[in-house]
Amino acid sequence: MKPIPCFLLFITAVTCLFGCGSNNNSDAGGQVVSFVDKGGVVPYPTTTAIVIGPNTIKKTESQSGKAFGEWTKQISFADYTSIRKVIADNNIAENGDVTLAPGQQSCVGWSGMTISIEDGNNAHHFDISGLVCDNQWPEGVRNLVSLRDSLVAKYFCSNPVPVSGQAFVAPRYIVSFKSGVDAVAETNRLSTVYGFYPSHVFTVFSGFAADLSPAVLEPLRCEPNIQSIEFDMLAVPAVN
């Protein structure tokens, strides 16, 4: 029997390191890393969760536990392994929770983050208090979060328009255009491209109201002519 070439042994070892036996339709069998940003200090903070596994990257946005946006994309194996490399190189899973020493200045406008690293039956949860500025995070965490941000920008939207207000009646939204945009023409264009039906078109402040599914809301937040998106508070059902 011929000996197996060394480079094939190396490839097999690397593949098994990141999950032998995993299939293309599931993230089972590999390390899954999740990041939960708990929202800023605003009246209705939005919680954003990013979950990265061997095959997919998933983004979920919610208010008070109610999801209003949820999108999943296929992730390349190279991008997935880049996350694992940062974790391994910096021994991030060995760090504990982060706390501030007495007298240190707190950060403003941030409610904290949880990083969970799960591998089979093992799980490590890394809680970062909202009182801790990022330059006080343990070594490697800043790099890990920066890599997460770059992957989110690659697979989703690099600078999405935030959704403001309170998610009473999602998926109904009011979308405002930037100054100078023709509301009628741009609403017609967007509704044709993304396949939604506007319930109202506003010419006074240039915008429209519509029920938008998550699949439509995500690309709309990347459209350059959109200034803001908010939940339609006027559509809240009357309380008897």
KELOTI-814539 format. One record per residue (C-alpha): x, z, y; residue number from 1. Coordinates in nm, 2 decimals, always signed. Each point is the difference from the previous one (the first is absolute). Layout:
{c1 = X, c3 = Z, c2 = Y, num = NUM}
...
end
This chain:
{c1 = +0.00, c3 = +0.00, c2 = +0.00, num = 1}
{c1 = +0.13, c3 = -0.09, c2 = +0.35, num = 2}
{c1 = +0.07, c3 = +0.28, c2 = +0.24, num = 3}
{c1 = -0.24, c3 = +0.04, c2 = +0.29, num = 4}
{c1 = +0.17, c3 = -0.10, c2 = +0.33, num = 5}
{c1 = +0.07, c3 = +0.29, c2 = +0.24, num = 6}
{c1 = -0.21, c3 = -0.14, c2 = +0.28, num = 7}
{c1 = -0.31, c3 = -0.01, c2 = -0.22, num = 8}
{c1 = +0.05, c3 = +0.37, c2 = -0.09, num = 9}
{c1 = +0.03, c3 = +0.08, c2 = +0.37, num = 10}
{c1 = -0.32, c3 = -0.18, c2 = +0.09, num = 11}
{c1 = -0.18, c3 = +0.17, c2 = -0.28, num = 12}
{c1 = +0.12, c3 = +0.34, c2 = +0.11, num = 13}
{c1 = -0.10, c3 = -0.06, c2 = +0.36, num = 14}
{c1 = -0.35, c3 = -0.12, c2 = -0.10, num = 15}
{c1 = -0.06, c3 = +0.31, c2 = -0.22, num = 16}
{c1 = +0.12, c3 = +0.22, c2 = +0.28, num = 17}
{c1 = -0.29, c3 = -0.12, c2 = +0.21, num = 18}
{c1 = -0.26, c3 = +0.00, c2 = -0.27, num = 19}
{c1 = +0.03, c3 = -0.16, c2 = -0.34, num = 20}
{c1 = -0.33, c3 = -0.12, c2 = -0.14, num = 21}
{c1 = -0.18, c3 = -0.01, c2 = +0.34, num = 22}
{c1 = -0.23, c3 = -0.31, c2 = +0.04, num = 23}
{c1 = -0.07, c3 = -0.21, c2 = +0.31, num = 24}
{c1 = -0.36, c3 = +0.12, c2 = +0.03, num = 25}
{c1 = +0.07, c3 = +0.37, c2 = +0.03, num = 26}
{c1 = +0.24, c3 = +0.25, c2 = +0.16, num = 27}
{c1 = +0.00, c3 = +0.21, c2 = -0.31, num = 28}
{c1 = +0.34, c3 = +0.07, c2 = -0.15, num = 29}
{c1 = +0.19, c3 = +0.01, c2 = +0.33, num = 30}
{c1 = +0.06, c3 = +0.23, c2 = +0.28, num = 31}
{c1 = -0.27, c3 = +0.01, c2 = +0.27, num = 32}
{c1 = +0.08, c3 = +0.12, c2 = +0.35, num = 33}
{c1 = -0.28, c3 = +0.08, c2 = +0.25, num = 34}
{c1 = +0.02, c3 = +0.09, c2 = +0.37, num = 35}
{c1 = -0.29, c3 = +0.17, c2 = +0.17, num = 36}
{c1 = +0.01, c3 = +0.01, c2 = +0.38, num = 37}
{c1 = -0.26, c3 = +0.26, c2 = +0.10, num = 38}
{c1 = -0.08, c3 = -0.14, c2 = +0.34, num = 39}
{c1 = +0.08, c3 = +0.08, c2 = +0.36, num = 40}
{c1 = -0.15, c3 = +0.27, c2 = +0.21, num = 41}
{c1 = -0.31, c3 = -0.20, c2 = +0.12, num = 42}
{c1 = -0.37, c3 = +0.07, c2 = -0.01, num = 43}
{c1 = -0.04, c3 = -0.21, c2 = -0.32, num = 44}
{c1 = +0.34, c3 = -0.02, c2 = -0.18, num = 45}
{c1 = +0.05, c3 = -0.28, c2 = -0.25, num = 46}
{c1 = +0.18, c3 = +0.08, c2 = -0.32, num = 47}
{c1 = +0.21, c3 = -0.29, c2 = -0.13, num = 48}
{c1 = +0.13, c3 = -0.01, c2 = -0.36, num = 49}
{c1 = +0.25, c3 = -0.24, c2 = -0.14, num = 50}
{c1 = +0.05, c3 = -0.01, c2 = -0.38, num = 51}
{c1 = +0.29, c3 = -0.20, c2 = -0.14, num = 52}
{c1 = +0.03, c3 = -0.07, c2 = -0.37, num = 53}
{c1 = +0.19, c3 = -0.25, c2 = -0.22, num = 54}
{c1 = -0.26, c3 = -0.28, c2 = +0.06, num = 55}
{c1 = -0.21, c3 = +0.09, c2 = +0.30, num = 56}
{c1 = +0.00, c3 = +0.14, c2 = +0.35, num = 57}
{c1 = -0.32, c3 = +0.16, c2 = +0.12, num = 58}
{c1 = -0.11, c3 = +0.10, c2 = +0.35, num = 59}
{c1 = -0.30, c3 = +0.23, c2 = +0.06, num = 60}
{c1 = -0.13, c3 = +0.12, c2 = +0.33, num = 61}
{c1 = -0.27, c3 = +0.28, c2 = +0.02, num = 62}
{c1 = -0.17, c3 = +0.25, c2 = +0.23, num = 63}
{c1 = -0.10, c3 = +0.34, c2 = -0.14, num = 64}
{c1 = +0.04, c3 = -0.14, c2 = -0.35, num = 65}
{c1 = -0.21, c3 = -0.31, c2 = +0.06, num = 66}
{c1 = +0.20, c3 = -0.32, c2 = -0.05, num = 67}
{c1 = -0.07, c3 = -0.28, c2 = +0.24, num = 68}
{c1 = +0.29, c3 = -0.23, c2 = -0.10, num = 69}
{c1 = +0.16, c3 = -0.05, c2 = -0.34, num = 70}
{c1 = +0.23, c3 = -0.29, c2 = -0.09, num = 71}
{c1 = +0.23, c3 = -0.07, c2 = -0.29, num = 72}
{c1 = +0.27, c3 = -0.26, c2 = -0.03, num = 73}
{c1 = +0.24, c3 = -0.11, c2 = -0.27, num = 74}
{c1 = +0.36, c3 = +0.13, c2 = +0.07, num = 75}
{c1 = +0.32, c3 = -0.16, c2 = -0.11, num = 76}
{c1 = +0.21, c3 = +0.18, c2 = -0.25, num = 77}
{c1 = +0.30, c3 = +0.00, c2 = +0.24, num = 78}
{c1 = -0.21, c3 = +0.18, c2 = +0.27, num = 79}
{c1 = -0.12, c3 = +0.25, c2 = -0.25, num = 80}
{c1 = +0.35, c3 = +0.08, c2 = -0.12, num = 81}
{c1 = +0.12, c3 = +0.04, c2 = +0.36, num = 82}
{c1 = -0.23, c3 = +0.30, c2 = +0.03, num = 83}
{c1 = +0.13, c3 = +0.15, c2 = -0.32, num = 84}
{c1 = +0.36, c3 = -0.05, c2 = +0.11, num = 85}
{c1 = -0.04, c3 = +0.19, c2 = +0.32, num = 86}
{c1 = -0.16, c3 = +0.29, c2 = -0.19, num = 87}
{c1 = +0.28, c3 = +0.01, c2 = -0.26, num = 88}
{c1 = +0.29, c3 = -0.05, c2 = +0.25, num = 89}
{c1 = -0.12, c3 = +0.29, c2 = +0.21, num = 90}
{c1 = -0.14, c3 = +0.23, c2 = -0.27, num = 91}
{c1 = -0.32, c3 = +0.02, c2 = +0.20, num = 92}
{c1 = -0.21, c3 = +0.13, c2 = -0.29, num = 93}
{c1 = +0.23, c3 = +0.31, c2 = -0.01, num = 94}
{c1 = -0.09, c3 = +0.11, c2 = +0.35, num = 95}
{c1 = -0.27, c3 = +0.26, c2 = +0.07, num = 96}
{c1 = -0.26, c3 = +0.03, c2 = +0.28, num = 97}
{c1 = +0.12, c3 = -0.02, c2 = +0.35, num = 98}
{c1 = -0.05, c3 = +0.28, c2 = +0.25, num = 99}
{c1 = +0.12, c3 = +0.07, c2 = +0.36, num = 100}
{c1 = +0.24, c3 = +0.29, c2 = +0.07, num = 101}
{c1 = -0.14, c3 = +0.25, c2 = +0.26, num = 102}
{c1 = +0.04, c3 = -0.12, c2 = +0.36, num = 103}
{c1 = +0.03, c3 = -0.37, c2 = -0.08, num = 104}
{c1 = -0.21, c3 = -0.24, c2 = +0.22, num = 105}
{c1 = -0.29, c3 = -0.15, c2 = -0.18, num = 106}
{c1 = -0.10, c3 = -0.37, c2 = +0.00, num = 107}
{c1 = -0.32, c3 = -0.11, c2 = +0.18, num = 108}
{c1 = -0.27, c3 = -0.23, c2 = -0.12, num = 109}
{c1 = +0.07, c3 = -0.01, c2 = -0.37, num = 110}
{c1 = -0.16, c3 = +0.19, c2 = -0.28, num = 111}
{c1 = +0.26, c3 = -0.04, c2 = -0.27, num = 112}
{c1 = +0.06, c3 = -0.20, c2 = -0.32, num = 113}
{c1 = +0.00, c3 = +0.04, c2 = -0.37, num = 114}
{c1 = +0.24, c3 = -0.20, c2 = -0.22, num = 115}
{c1 = -0.09, c3 = +0.01, c2 = -0.38, num = 116}
{c1 = +0.24, c3 = -0.14, c2 = -0.26, num = 117}
{c1 = -0.16, c3 = -0.04, c2 = -0.34, num = 118}
{c1 = +0.17, c3 = -0.11, c2 = -0.31, num = 119}
{c1 = -0.20, c3 = +0.02, c2 = -0.33, num = 120}
{c1 = -0.11, c3 = +0.36, c2 = -0.03, num = 121}
{c1 = +0.24, c3 = +0.13, c2 = +0.27, num = 122}
{c1 = -0.10, c3 = +0.02, c2 = +0.36, num = 123}
{c1 = +0.17, c3 = +0.14, c2 = +0.31, num = 124}
{c1 = -0.19, c3 = +0.05, c2 = +0.33, num = 125}
{c1 = +0.20, c3 = +0.02, c2 = +0.32, num = 126}
{c1 = -0.20, c3 = +0.14, c2 = +0.29, num = 127}
{c1 = +0.13, c3 = -0.05, c2 = +0.35, num = 128}
{c1 = -0.16, c3 = +0.22, c2 = +0.27, num = 129}
{c1 = -0.13, c3 = -0.17, c2 = +0.31, num = 130}
{c1 = +0.22, c3 = +0.25, c2 = +0.19, num = 131}
{c1 = +0.31, c3 = -0.17, c2 = -0.12, num = 132}
{c1 = +0.16, c3 = -0.29, c2 = +0.19, num = 133}
{c1 = +0.14, c3 = -0.28, c2 = -0.21, num = 134}
{c1 = +0.36, c3 = +0.08, c2 = +0.10, num = 135}
{c1 = -0.05, c3 = +0.33, c2 = -0.18, num = 136}
{c1 = -0.11, c3 = -0.15, c2 = -0.33, num = 137}
{c1 = +0.22, c3 = +0.04, c2 = -0.31, num = 138}
{c1 = +0.27, c3 = -0.27, c2 = -0.05, num = 139}
{c1 = -0.14, c3 = -0.32, c2 = -0.13, num = 140}
{c1 = -0.36, c3 = +0.06, c2 = +0.09, num = 141}
{c1 = +0.03, c3 = -0.19, c2 = +0.33, num = 142}
{c1 = +0.14, c3 = -0.30, c2 = -0.19, num = 143}
{c1 = -0.27, c3 = +0.02, c2 = -0.26, num = 144}
{c1 = -0.28, c3 = +0.00, c2 = +0.27, num = 145}
{c1 = +0.17, c3 = -0.28, c2 = +0.19, num = 146}
{c1 = +0.01, c3 = -0.21, c2 = -0.32, num = 147}
{c1 = -0.37, c3 = +0.08, c2 = -0.06, num = 148}
{c1 = -0.07, c3 = -0.12, c2 = +0.36, num = 149}
{c1 = +0.19, c3 = -0.33, c2 = -0.06, num = 150}
{c1 = -0.19, c3 = -0.06, c2 = -0.32, num = 151}
{c1 = -0.33, c3 = +0.06, c2 = +0.16, num = 152}
{c1 = +0.09, c3 = -0.24, c2 = +0.28, num = 153}
{c1 = +0.10, c3 = -0.26, c2 = -0.27, num = 154}
{c1 = -0.30, c3 = +0.02, c2 = -0.22, num = 155}
{c1 = -0.27, c3 = +0.10, c2 = +0.26, num = 156}
{c1 = +0.00, c3 = -0.03, c2 = +0.38, num = 157}
{c1 = +0.31, c3 = +0.09, c2 = +0.20, num = 158}
{c1 = -0.20, c3 = +0.13, c2 = +0.31, num = 159}
{c1 = -0.37, c3 = +0.03, c2 = -0.08, num = 160}
{c1 = -0.25, c3 = +0.09, c2 = +0.27, num = 161}
{c1 = -0.10, c3 = +0.36, c2 = -0.06, num = 162}
{c1 = -0.37, c3 = +0.08, c2 = -0.08, num = 163}
{c1 = -0.13, c3 = +0.27, c2 = +0.23, num = 164}
{c1 = -0.31, c3 = +0.22, c2 = +0.01, num = 165}
{c1 = -0.17, c3 = +0.17, c2 = -0.29, num = 166}
{c1 = -0.08, c3 = -0.18, c2 = -0.33, num = 167}
{c1 = -0.38, c3 = +0.08, c2 = +0.00, num = 168}
{c1 = -0.12, c3 = -0.34, c2 = -0.09, num = 169}
{c1 = +0.30, c3 = -0.20, c2 = -0.13, num = 170}
{c1 = +0.00, c3 = -0.29, c2 = -0.06, num = 171}
{c1 = -0.16, c3 = -0.06, c2 = +0.35, num = 172}
{c1 = +0.25, c3 = -0.05, c2 = +0.28, num = 173}
{c1 = +0.03, c3 = -0.10, c2 = +0.36, num = 174}
{c1 = +0.29, c3 = -0.24, c2 = +0.06, num = 175}
{c1 = +0.14, c3 = -0.05, c2 = +0.36, num = 176}
{c1 = +0.21, c3 = -0.30, c2 = +0.10, num = 177}
{c1 = +0.29, c3 = -0.01, c2 = +0.24, num = 178}
{c1 = -0.06, c3 = -0.09, c2 = +0.36, num = 179}
{c1 = -0.07, c3 = -0.37, c2 = +0.05, num = 180}
{c1 = -0.11, c3 = -0.07, c2 = -0.35, num = 181}
{c1 = -0.33, c3 = -0.20, c2 = -0.03, num = 182}
{c1 = -0.22, c3 = +0.23, c2 = -0.20, num = 183}
{c1 = -0.24, c3 = -0.26, c2 = -0.13, num = 184}
{c1 = +0.27, c3 = -0.25, c2 = -0.11, num = 185}
{c1 = +0.23, c3 = +0.25, c2 = -0.15, num = 186}
{c1 = -0.28, c3 = +0.18, c2 = -0.19, num = 187}
{c1 = -0.11, c3 = -0.33, c2 = -0.14, num = 188}
{c1 = +0.35, c3 = -0.08, c2 = -0.11, num = 189}
{c1 = +0.06, c3 = +0.33, c2 = -0.17, num = 190}
{c1 = -0.34, c3 = +0.01, c2 = -0.17, num = 191}
{c1 = +0.07, c3 = -0.35, c2 = -0.14, num = 192}
{c1 = +0.35, c3 = +0.09, c2 = -0.12, num = 193}
{c1 = -0.08, c3 = +0.34, c2 = -0.16, num = 194}
{c1 = -0.37, c3 = -0.06, c2 = -0.10, num = 195}
{c1 = -0.19, c3 = +0.28, c2 = +0.19, num = 196}
{c1 = -0.31, c3 = -0.01, c2 = +0.21, num = 197}
{c1 = +0.01, c3 = +0.17, c2 = +0.34, num = 198}
{c1 = -0.31, c3 = +0.19, c2 = +0.09, num = 199}
{c1 = +0.08, c3 = -0.01, c2 = +0.38, num = 200}
{c1 = +0.24, c3 = -0.19, c2 = +0.22, num = 201}
{c1 = +0.09, c3 = +0.18, c2 = +0.33, num = 202}
{c1 = +0.11, c3 = -0.20, c2 = +0.30, num = 203}
{c1 = +0.02, c3 = +0.28, c2 = +0.25, num = 204}
{c1 = +0.30, c3 = +0.16, c2 = -0.17, num = 205}
{c1 = +0.08, c3 = -0.29, c2 = -0.24, num = 206}
{c1 = -0.06, c3 = +0.10, c2 = -0.36, num = 207}
{c1 = -0.24, c3 = +0.02, c2 = -0.28, num = 208}
{c1 = -0.17, c3 = +0.24, c2 = -0.25, num = 209}
{c1 = -0.01, c3 = -0.07, c2 = -0.37, num = 210}
{c1 = +0.00, c3 = +0.15, c2 = -0.35, num = 211}
{c1 = +0.35, c3 = -0.06, c2 = -0.13, num = 212}
{c1 = +0.12, c3 = +0.05, c2 = -0.36, num = 213}
{c1 = +0.35, c3 = +0.14, c2 = -0.05, num = 214}
{c1 = +0.11, c3 = -0.35, c2 = -0.11, num = 215}
{c1 = -0.10, c3 = -0.13, c2 = +0.34, num = 216}
{c1 = +0.10, c3 = +0.30, c2 = +0.21, num = 217}
{c1 = +0.36, c3 = -0.01, c2 = -0.11, num = 218}
{c1 = +0.09, c3 = -0.35, c2 = +0.12, num = 219}
{c1 = -0.22, c3 = +0.04, c2 = +0.32, num = 220}
{c1 = +0.23, c3 = +0.30, c2 = +0.10, num = 221}
{c1 = +0.29, c3 = -0.25, c2 = +0.01, num = 222}
{c1 = -0.17, c3 = -0.26, c2 = +0.21, num = 223}
{c1 = +0.19, c3 = -0.03, c2 = +0.34, num = 224}
{c1 = -0.31, c3 = -0.04, c2 = +0.22, num = 225}
{c1 = -0.15, c3 = +0.34, c2 = -0.11, num = 226}
{c1 = +0.05, c3 = +0.29, c2 = +0.23, num = 227}
{c1 = -0.18, c3 = +0.28, c2 = -0.18, num = 228}
{c1 = -0.23, c3 = +0.08, c2 = -0.30, num = 229}
{c1 = -0.23, c3 = +0.30, c2 = -0.02, num = 230}
{c1 = -0.28, c3 = +0.13, c2 = -0.22, num = 231}
{c1 = -0.34, c3 = -0.09, c2 = +0.14, num = 232}
{c1 = -0.13, c3 = +0.34, c2 = +0.11, num = 233}
{c1 = -0.33, c3 = -0.15, c2 = +0.13, num = 234}
{c1 = -0.09, c3 = -0.08, c2 = -0.36, num = 235}
{c1 = +0.00, c3 = +0.36, c2 = -0.12, num = 236}
{c1 = -0.34, c3 = +0.06, c2 = -0.16, num = 237}
{c1 = -0.23, c3 = +0.25, c2 = +0.17, num = 238}
{c1 = -0.01, c3 = +0.35, c2 = -0.14, num = 239}
{c1 = -0.35, c3 = +0.13, c2 = -0.08, num = 240}
end
